[in-house]
Amino acid sequence: MPDQHRAEHQLAAELLLDLQRVADQARLAFEYGQAVVHYSQALSMLRAEPAAPDVVTEYDLLARRAECYDHLGDLSAVEADLETMDHLAKVMNDLPRQIEVINRQADLLNRLGQTAEGQRAAESAVTLARQMGDRNLEADSLTALGRACEQLSDYAQAHRCYEQALNLYRQLGNQAGEAHNLWDLGVIATVTNKKDQAGPYLKAALNLYRDLGDRTGEANVLNMLGQTTSDYAQQRAYYEQALTIFQDLGQRERQASLYNNLGLVYWRLGLYSQACGYGEQAVKIARHMQMSFALSMYLDSLGRAFLGLGAVDRAQQVFEEGRTLAHDIEDRAGEAYYWLGLGRVALARQQLDEARAILQQAVDLFAELDIPADQAAALAWLGAAYLALGDWPAAHRSTLEAIELLKVAGDASPEFPPQDIWWLYYRVLRAAPPPASSQNDTGLGLIPDDRLWTDLDQARQIMLAGIATISDEGLRRNYLNKVQINHDLVIEWTQQATRRGLPLTALTEVARAGDIQDQLKRMLDIGMRMSISRDVDTLPNFIMDELVELSGAERAFLVLLDEASQRKFVVSSGIAAEEIEAVKVEANPVLDKVADSLQAVLLQDVGNYVVREDDPPELELRTVLGIPLLSSSKLMGMIYADMRIINGHFVQADVDLLTVLANQAAVALENAAWGRTLEQRVEERTAELTTINSISQALVSELDLEAVIELVGEKLREIFAVETVYLGLYDPVNEKIHFAYNYYHGQRYHDMTINYGEGLASKVIETRRPMLINKNVIQHYIEFNVEANDFPAKSYLSVPITVSDSGSQSGQAVIGVISVQSIKQEGRFDEADLRLLTTIAANVGVAIQKARLFEETQQAKNVAEATAEELAETLDHLRATQGQLIQSEKMAALGQLIAGIAHEVNTPLGAIRASIGNISHALNDSIRQLPELFKRLSPEQEKDFFALLDKALTSEVTLSSREERKAKRALRSHLEDLDLAEADLIADTLADMGVYDDVDAFIPLFQSGDISFILQAAYNLSSQQKNSQNITTAVERASKVVFALKSYARYGQSETMIEADVTEGIDVVLTIYHNQLKRGIDVTKNYGPVSKILCLPDELNQVWTNLIHNAIQAMDNQGELEINVFQDNSHVVVQITDSGPGIPDEIKPRIFEPFFTTKPAGEGSGLGLDIVRKIVEKHEGKIEVDSRPGRTTFSVLLPVRI
């Protein structure tokens, strides 16, 4: 029974370790929900043990589960696990673990808004760490204390804590701790508006985080760098980069912070709709995660966005909730901001006495907290309230004090634009009553015009400084005309400057050089988000928001055509309700021109009648854009945008940008309309848009014209799966059509050119319209007087490739044609295919135009013609040999398999041949020996003979060579002790027969004078059975190899996905590699229950072959190979882990690049992992690698699509 208990205990221990390993793998793969399940199972198993559970193991499991709960936002579960950990640490009397728990509890209390309790907990941790003399724990505790002080707005104390912790970490050589504290110090410097100090802290932290490979730390620094730059475009880019990292890592708390920051960027730009969208996402996460302090901040940002949008009721609701929360969690700075927000709400409602009282509270609290710049903002709005109440002296005192405070702060405010304060001050001065008035008790006379002009110009100069660093033209325009104070300031300054006879220039006239790829990426991101939206009611608003953000238009609206082609003004921006009809009248001539020409219209200096009579031309005249929304050459609607010329002029770059937006919008709107009326086609349209986006995503990073064409051609072959695909480029000068990509009748052709006028391609270019023919294609050849080719199509689809061309009469130039054709099937294409190909052609046209522009720009920048020709020849050679290299890689892998398979088949065949020979010899000898044997044996000896033979035949002992030698020596020694004359012979023969012990019963037989003859006969008889068993084993082995080979190749080159079990394919590959694996590699398989998936099994076999072969090579045929297969929600996950030396960090990002290899020249093409990645992506899966010395894991995630 003790042995049974030990076995059961050992089994339970192994199961616990397996659960913990699976949980750790899920946690490291950011699958926190799955990790929580496994950690909970492990804890239940540990606690179910009859003996007292292992307290250390229980503590560690709880710590890891709490980390996962934290990432999932379940803070109540984190709190419960920390309480249990605290109890266990005390049970163990483990002071370091107690301190660790206290620090984590302090951090949790801060996030739950219980900041005072968090501070007390962190202080106790510091005391305990110092008492035990652990400097690392002391630094950790100081960091926790600093964060508690930071939450309480005690920035000076927080700074001291971080500095102390930083010094300790540096003394200990703890780079991770050093990086964290540098980041914390950068945060403090940023929050306290000391951005000159923040930069060095953050740059040092960023370098350390990147050296450490800490993506969380990197994202945190990017977030803070966004807060230190004044370029809103750069801020947006920093925040979006950080948000992407946190989304990849599944860190929802940090995602909320980035959503809030992006909301504030859009709020400062006056793009309030986008600001509300981001703000609501931040608030939603903070509510779900019960992050009281963060929620307090996010509600303030959201309230500002609603107030800017004019949603006063919603703003008041949000501000009220935030003020109550800030009071409850003792966030006094937060309370001050909420008083300011509520005061502005009351002012907007014309509740002037209430506004004055509330704003005074904000002023007093900012003064108490010593935040002068924001106190200045509160004073300025308090002055606005006094002015509205008619109390000019009080208004003057408040705004003047605001200006003085702002000057002390260096005309900078971390929260509010400083020009707001100057503008509010200017308004008060402009409203000054006459000196004799009872309202003027300041001693001031009438404010001189020069004084007024100076203050107004000061506000303008500060405003212009705010846009001086904005690198995005559209954002600069938005900053000027969407923020209400900036808008009013521009108008007032322009009017006053005109009266003073000053020259006027557009505020954003100087265009900035944009990055083509950045523009395309942003457009593709917009296109992707539009394709996701299927709601006809919300999509127009989204289109309008993106239009305004991209162009900076002051006024804009979207017009859609109904079924009767009547115009419907769907959504507008920047147009007051009472002005909309007048603006329509102004816009109609532009819209008429767009509708007639189906091309973009750009006009300058257009009169605007919604102005005051005395406005200068710069406020009256506008720059105007009209863009058609076209789908399959059909007008679906139009975009109208304009702005006053004081803010700049639209140019051709704006036309190009908004044309792409309009094309994407047209497709998205059409899709949304179909989705509403034709629900059964949702999946089909989704597939179309995914295809478009996949092509667009691929095109965005490719500016080489030939590569663009090659990419498009291959994508079209993949999408349509037809026998003929071509992309022809039209050369109007030489009247030729050059087929840059030509796949005809299942074969690639190169350098094919026809004369313009030949073939249906010429007709498509000539008519400028798509051509869809689903039957009687030959008849159309005859009608168009076109010669048919050798394999005429049964279904034909072609569309023109067009680009915008202001020099042409139609505004569009045809530069080529794209065609897909089926020579096997009539009715192959439908309207959906026509739409898809038309949209692809539109994207291709833009990509080709951009590629050509890029090519021309590069040539203009010191690229000599001879060098360009040489590079082109090199690229041609690379493309010509790329297919050969891929085939070489496949042949190399096949050769490696064949070498192993040959050994696997030859080995059992050799065993069979040898065993047959042995049987033949033994049988011949037995036939000769048996008659003589039975003559020599007595009845007693005959009985012993058959007993010995039976023992040999039933022996199942299998010994290694070393064990066999040891057993033989023991047997020989035993026989010699019995004084047998032939002890050596007997021992050798018995060992060959598999008999090593219990031989005393045969001693009388061994004493026979004929023992040599007797043993030889027994050996010949027993060896026949053993050789027969060898043949059976060899045949089974060979059959298994043949089965594996048939399984490996059973699906041929089929492109039809079928249901298959992933583990079957893995086992097939392991069988084929058995010869290499058995020589020194221990294989561990952990197969969990998984669903079958829809896949191409032969291609997945190639994935497993490459990964397992790479693992064998990495381990140099010696080590441990671990294969884990499990299901994670809707994915089957395969993890292949080897114990090799690992992949160096410097090359890890490049291992999936085509042609990248670390092998010597001639030993590898570098295409193996590139092929693996492409196969996995073809299955809509993903492949990831995690490597460190001694352990490299490739994880393949495949969707279950049954």
Secondary structure, 3 states (H helix, E strand, C coil): CHHHHHHHHHHHHHHHHHHHHHHHHHHHCCCHHHHHHHHHHHHHHHHCCCCCCCHHHHHHHHHHHHHHHHHHCCHHHHHHHHHHHHHHHHHCCCHHHHHHHHHHHHHHHHHCCCHHHHHHHHHHHHHHHHHHCCHHHHHHHHHHHHHHHHHCCCHHHHHHHHHHHHHHHHHHCCHHHHHHHHHHHHHHHHHCCCHHHHHHHHHHHHHHHHHHCCHHHHHHHHHHHHHHCCCHHHHHHHHHHHHHHHHHHCCHHHHHHHHHHHHHHHHHHCCHHHHHHHHHHHHHHHHHCCCHHHHHHHHHHHHHHHHHHCCHHHHHHHHHHHHHHHHHCCCHHHHHHHHHHHHHHHHHCCCHHHHHHHHHHHHHHHHHCCCHHHHHHHHHHHHHHHHHHCCHHHHHHHHHHHHHHHHHCCCCCCCCCHHHHHHHHHHHHHCCCCCCCCCCCCCCCCCCHHHHHHHHHHHHHHHHHHHHCCCCHHHHHHHHHCCHHHHHHHHHHHHHHHHCCCCCCCCCCCCCCCCHHHHHHHHHHHHHHHHHCCCCCCHHHHHHHHHHHHHCCCEEEEEEECCCCCEEEEEEECCCHHHHHHHHHHHHHHHHHHHHHCCCEEEEEECCCCCCCCCCHHHHCEEEEEEEEEECCEEEEEEEEEEEHHHCCCCHHHHHHHHHHHHHHHHHHHHHHHHHHCHHHHHHHHHHHHHHHHHHHHHHCCCCHHHHHHHHHHHHHHHHCCCEEEEEEEECCCCEEEEEEEEECCEEECCEEEECCCHHHHHHHHHCCCEEECCCHHHHHHHCCCCCCCCCCCEEEEEEEEEECCCCCCCEEEEEEEEEEECCCCCCCCHHHHHHHHHHHHHHHHHHHHHHHHHHHHHHCCCCHHHHHHHHHHHHHHHHHHHHHHHHHHHHHHHHHHHHHHHHHHHHHHHHHHHHHHHHHHHHHHHHHHHHHHHHCCHHHHHHHHHHHHHHHHCCCCCCHHHHHHHHHHHHHHHHHCCCCCHHHHHHHHHHHCCCCCCHHHHHHHCCCCHHHHHHHHHHHHHHHHHHHHHHHHHHHHHHHHHHHHHHHCCCCCCCCEEECHHHHHHHHHHHCHHHHCCCEEEEEEECCCCCEEECHHHHHHHHHHHHHHHHHHCCCCEEEEEEEEEECCEEEEEEEECCCCCCCCCHHHCCCCCCCCCCCCCCCCCHHHHHHHHHHHCCCEEEEEEECCEEEEEEEEECCC
